[in-house]
Amino acid sequence: MKTAVYGRIVFGASAVLFGIIALRWFDSDTWQSLRKIWSLPFGATIGGCLMTAQIAGGIGIEYRRTAHVASVVLCVVYLCFSLACIPGIIAAPAIYAQYGSFFEEFCLLCGAIALYAATEASEARAAGFGRLARVGLGACATSFTLAQVFYFRLTATLVPKWVPPNQRFWAIVTTIAFALAAIAILTNRRARLAIRLMTLMLALFGVMVWLPSLIARPHAHLNWSEFALTFLITGAAWMVGDLKSF
């Protein structure tokens, strides 16, 4: 399989964790941008099925024989997650957080598409899906940049205070890093290096921001969901970066 085993482990394990958390605590802190699913007819059932499918897909991608089918399952799940964010954009088009939520979910879809490309027998189809995953990830990196610009103060507060020189400095640095990654990925200039560095930065977010929050406040459901989502996005970027088809 073309995709590195470690990327699959992170992506798959995070998918399983996210699904378990969502099924365990059926509240707005764990579903966040996917709350719109609840408003659908039989929304609770649909949401439960999607999370169950996510868990199954996360397990399935760890095995060579089931990885391709599991990638299709995750593509469907994350496409539904992305579509669930669109009503929020339509309802409040001037609020960037709505777009940010969409691109967080779309990033997961890019990771699933990358896995599909990595397990596709046809080289031409693999190359096509690989390019789609790369361009999609570039759009997500652009969104991550804008989100940090529009919500700069919030971004700065998430930086651990013990990291020198200060929170504002690292908020600026990470915003610039996302912007440079977006340019490199979209233009396909040193894209693989840019994706790998962005993946490392995302992983550090999970370790330095959300893991301490989770340890300090394990009863806060939001910390669990943000921890799982951060590593899901990390795994998705990792999957795209390890593709050989671009």
N, C-alpha and C positions, 0 to 999 in steps of 0.2 A: 504494500500500500504506500502511495506516495506521501501521504500526510504523516508527519512525525508522530510517533506513538505518544509522546508527552502532551502534545496539543490535544490529541483525542482524549487522553485521560482527564485533562483539565476541563475540556468542553463537556464530556460525557458525565463526569462526576458532578459538575456544577448544575447540569440539566436535571440530574436526579435529585440533588439537594434542593434546587428551586422548586421542583414539582412537589416534593415531600412537604416543604415549608408551606406552600400554597394550599395543599390539601389539609394540612394540620391546623392552620390558622386561616380560616376563611374570612379575612377582614381586609379593610382598605390599605393597611400598612404592608400587607404581604402581596396584595394584588396590584396596588398602586395604579399604574396607567391602564391596567386591564380591567378596571372596575366596570367599564362599559359592557363587558360581557354579561354582567349580572342583569342588565336591563333588557336583555334579549329574552324572547319566549324560551322557557326552559334553560335560562342562562346558567343556573347553578349546575345543571346536568352537563351542559356544553362545556363549561369551565372545568368541571371535574374530569371529563373525558379528555380534554386537551392536556391537562396536567398529567393525567395517567399516561397518555401517549408520549408526553415529553420524558417521563421517567423511563418508559420502555425504550424510547429512542436513545436516551442517554446510555442505557445499558447495552443496547444493540450495537452502537458504534464501536464498542471496545473489542468486538469479535469480527474477524475477517469475513466470515461467511454471512454475517447479518448486517455488516456496515453499510452496504449500498441501500438496502431496504430501509434501514434505520435512518439514513440520511434523508430519504424521501419523507418519512414520517415527521422528522424534525422540520423539514422545509414546509410541510403543511401546517404544523403547529405554529411555527414562527411567522408564517404568512398570516395566519389568523390573528396572532398577537399584534402584528403590524397594522392590520386592517382595523383592529379594535381601537386603535389610537386616532383614526381619521375623524370619527364624530367629534372628538375633543377639538381638533384643529378647525373643523367647520363651525363649531359653536363659539370658539374664541380664537379667531385667526390672528389677533394682535398679540397674543400671549405666546412667547417663544417656548415656554415649557411644554406646550402641547406638541410642538414640532420635535423638541428634544426627546420626548417620550417615544414618539414614532421612530426616530432614528436609533434609539437604544434597542428597540425590538427588531428593527430592520437589520441592525448589526448582527443579531443572532441568526437571522435568515441568511445573511452573507456567509456566516460560518457553516451553516448547514449546506448551502450551495457549494461551498468549497469542498466539503466532504463528499458531496455527490460527484463533483468533478474529479476528485482524487480516486474515486472508486469506479469511474466510468470507463468502460472498455474501449470505446471509440476515442481516439486521440483528438479528432476534430471537435467532437462534442465536449470533451474534457477541456480543451482550450477555450471554447466558447463560454462555458460555465465558469471557468477560471477567471476569464476577463470580467465577466459579470460580477463575480464575487469581489474582485479587486476594485472595480469602479464603485460598486456599492459601498465597500468599506471606506473608500476615499470620501464619498458623500457623508458617511457617518462621522469621519474624522473632522470634516468641515462643520458638521452640526455640533460636535463636542467643543470645537473652538468657539463657536458662536454662543453656546450655552455658558461657557466660562466667561465670555465677555459680558453678556447680558446679566449674569448673576455672579459678578466678580466678587462681591463682598461675601456671599455665601460660600463660594469656592475657597476664599482665603480662610474662612473660619474652619474649614475641614482639614486644613494643614495642621499637623501636630505642632503645638507651640514650642516643643523642645528642639525642633529642627532649625538650625541656624541658616541664614541670618534672621529671617522673620517669615510670617505667613504670607504677606503680600508679595514678597520676592518670589516664592515658589508658585504662587497663583499666576504670576506673570510668566514665569519660565515654562510652566506646563501648558499655558494657553498658546505661547509661541511654538512650543514643541508640537502641539496638536495641529497648528496651522501649517508648519513646515511638513509634517507627515502627510497632511491632506494634499498639499501641492505635489509632493513626490509620488504619492500613490495615484493621483488622478492623471498625472503626466507620464506615469510609468518610468520615471527617472530615479534610479536607486530605490525603487518601490519596495523591494524585499527588505532592504536594510531599514527603511522607514517603518515598515510594518512591524519588524522585529523589535525595534526600539520603542515603538508605541505599545507593543504588547508588554514589554518590560515595565514601562511606565504604568500601565493599567494594573499589572500585577502588584506593583509597589503601592498603588492606591488601595488595593484590597488588603495588603499586609499592614500598611502603616496607618490607614484611616479607619477601615471598617472592622478589621480584626480586633484592634484595641477597644473600639466601641462595643463590639459584640461581647468581649470579655468583661468589660465594665458594666454593661447593661444587657445581660443575656435574656431578660424578660421583655425587652423592647423588640417587638416583631419587625419593626422597620430595619433594625440593625441586621437581622438575619436575612431579610430579603435583599438589602443592599449589598451585603457580603456575597450572597449567592449570585446576584445579577452582575456584580463587578467581575467575578471570576468567569461567569458565562461569557461576558463581552471579551474578557481576556482570552478565553479559549477560542472564541470565534475569530478574533484577530490572528491568533496563533495558527489556526487552521488555514486561513487565507495566506499568511506569510510563508507557509511551508509548501504551497503549491508550486509545481514545476512548469505549469502551463502558461505563465506570462513572463 
